Amino acid sequence: MNKNSLLTIGYSTLANRAKNIKFLDSVENLVVIQNPESISISDLNPEVKVLELSNRGVTKSRNKVIENTTSKYLLFGDDDVTFNEPGISNAVSYLESHPNIALLLLQAIDENGKLRKVYPKSGHPLKLTNSAKAATYEIMIRSEAIKSAGIKFDENFGAGAENYLGDEYIFIADALRAGLKGEFLPIVVAVHPSESSGNLRNTKRDILARSKIFTRVFGIWALPMRFAFLIKPPVKKFGFVNSIRFVIGK
């Protein structure tokens, strides 16, 4: 991919982690740093656009990325992600040839080259019922379509917020409900360590956080949708008590 204005990778990070970012020279790079303590930031490549926030919250920084992206497409990044240039190029080419698509959900592998989750074998349109496993670094958007529809990350969710999970799914759900079209493509665009804050755990706090995502997305239909999620193969291993907590949201 020749460097041009087609794609920006927009990173969200903290002041003491910005130095860990592995930038691609072939795209535009934008870094939004959550820095409420005004920590000194390591010098980054002068071609990288850097913005600072005086507060914390990954969704706040994601929204700042969207607001300040001027390229046609945007891919979200974290400081522990390494991006796959051929995969990114393929995804951009797909968006170029499908102007009706506003959002792509893509794939990632772990540090051992293994797919990070069970992905569908083939591409398909995104729906509310098939996009709940999204990770932010798997999302590529058509910037102007998202901005024109007023789609932003819900700042009540995501790392740094009380409801620390589900911001990606909510973002996709809001886009789909606004009439935008999205697709999943089996294209690997990122490498991310196997351990993640989004990994399934059985603590009460995590179960209730996941339950609140369904309340935000489905409203009055949240309870039956939680139950459907619980029994949909592969059956989720929450345990009996936590399964009850998840379904009723308490």
N, C-alpha and C positions, 0 to 999 in steps of 0.2 A: 504494500500500500504506500503510495507516494504521499508525503506530508502535504495536506491541504486543509481546507476548512470544512470538509465533510463530517469529520468525527472529532468529538472531544471525549476524553476520559476524565470524568469528574470525581476526584478523590475526597473522601471525608476522613479526617484523622485528628489526632491530638498533637499538641506542640512537641511532646517528647518522642513522638513516633513518626513524624513527617520524614525524617531521614531514612526510614525503612522503605519508602516507596520506590518501586522499580518502574521507572517511566519508559514508555515506548517513544522513541524519537520520531516515529512516522505519523503521529497524531498530535492534536492539540491537547495539552495537559492543564487541568485546572485543579487546584488544591484548596479546599476550605478547611481551616484549622480551628477547632474548638479550643479556645485559649482564655478562659475566664481568669486564670492566674497571671496572665501576661508574661508567660515564660518565654525566654529567648529562643528563637527558632533557628535551627541549623540552616545554613545557606543552601538553597536549592538552585538548580539550573536556572539561569536568568530567563530562559525561554518559557519557564513554567509560570503560569499566572497563579498568584497566591492571595487568598483572602482570609481574614481572621474574624472569628466570632467571639464576642465577649461572654458567651454562655455555652452550656453543654447541651447535647442532644443530637444524635446522629441524624434524625429527620430534619432538624433545623438546618444542619449543614447540607443535607441533600437538597433541600429547597433552595438554599443559596446557590448551589451548583446549577440547578435548573434555571434560576433567575439570571445567572451570569453567563450562561452558555450561549454563544452566538453561532455555533456550527449547526449544520442540518440535523445531525444525529448526536446522541449522547449515550455513553456507556458509563455506568456507575462503578466506582472502584473503592477499595479499602487499602490500607497500608500493608496488609499481609497477603495481597493478591498479586499473582504474576499473570499477565495477560498473554494470550496466544494470538500472535499477529495474523497467521493465515486464517484462523477461525473468524477473527474480527473482520477481516477483509471479505470473507464469504457472506457474513451477516450484513455488512454494509451494501454489498452487491445485491443481496436479496431485497433490501429496502428500496434501493434505487430502481429496481424493476417491479416493485409492488407498492406504488404510491398510496394505495388505500390502507396500508398497514401502518399503524402508529406506534406499535409496541411489539418487540420480540422478547421471548423468554428462551434462553439458550442453556448450554450445559457447562459444567465445571468438573475438573478432575482433582484428586488429592495429590499430595506430594509423592505418592507411589504410582501415579498414572492411572489410578482407578477412578471411575465415575463416582462422584460424591454421594449419589443417591440413585434410586431406581427411576430412570427417565423413560418416557415413552420411546418406542422404537422408531416412530415416524412423526413428521410434522403434523400439526393440527391446529384449528382455531382455539384461542383461549376462551374459557368460560369461567363463571364463578366456581364451578364444581371441579375444575381441573388445574387450577393455578395456585393452590394454597401452599405449595412447597417452595415457592420462589425464593431465591436468594438475590440480594440487591445486585451483586456483581454478575448476575445472569441476565440482567435487564438492559436492553438497548431501546431507546425511544427516538421517535421523530420529534425533535424539539418543539417546532412551531405548533404541531398538532396538540401536544400536551399543554403548552402554554395557552393556546387559544381556547382550549376547553376548561382552563382554570384548574387543572389537576395538579395537586401537590401532595407530598407525604403528610399524613396526619401526625402532627407533632405531639399528640397525646400517646403515641406508640413508638416503639423502637428503643434501641440502647440509649440509656441516659434518661428515659422517661419511666414513670411508674409502671406503665404497661409496656414492658421492654421487648415484646415480640410482635410479629405480625404486620409491621409497617409495609413490607413489600407486597403482601397479599392485598392489603387494604388499598394501596396505590393502584394495583392492577384492577381491583374490583371497581374503584371509583372511575377509572378510565373506561372500562367496559360499560358501566352504567351510563356514562356520558355519551355513549354511542361510538366510541373509538374501537377500532378493530385491532386485535392482537393475535399473534401466532407463536406457537412453540416450534423451534427447529432443533434437530439433533446435531448442533454444531458446538464443539468445545471452544470456548473463548477465554477460559480462565483456569488457573491452578490455585487452589485454596487449601490450607491445612485441614486435615480431617476433623479436628476438634473445632467446634463452632458454638456460639451462644444460641444458635437456632436448633442445636441437636436436641432430640427428644429425651426428656428426663421425667422422672416420676415424682418430683417434689410437689407439695401442695401449691407452692407459689407458681411454679411453671404451669401446672395444670390449670389454675385459675386464670393465669395470663393468657393461655391459649383459648380458654373459654370466652374471654372478653373480646377476642378477635371476631368470633362469630356473632357476638352481640352487635359489634360495630358494622359488620358487613351485611347481616341478614335481619337485624331488627327483631320484629315480633316472630320471625321464623327461625330465630337462632336455636331454640331448643331442639326442634326436629332435625335441623341441619347438623347440630352437634352429634345427635344420635346417629344420623346417617354416616357422618364422618367416622364415628367410633366403630361401626360394623362393616364399613366398606373395606374390602380386601386391599392390602394386608391388614388384618385386624390389629388395632392399636393396643399395645400392651401397657395400659395404664394401671391395671389392677382394679379390683372391684370397687373399693372405696373411692379412689381417685376418678374412676370412670363415672361414678354417680356425681361427684363434684364437678367434673367436666360438663356433663349433660345439663345439670341444673344451674351451673354457674355460681356455686356457693361453696 
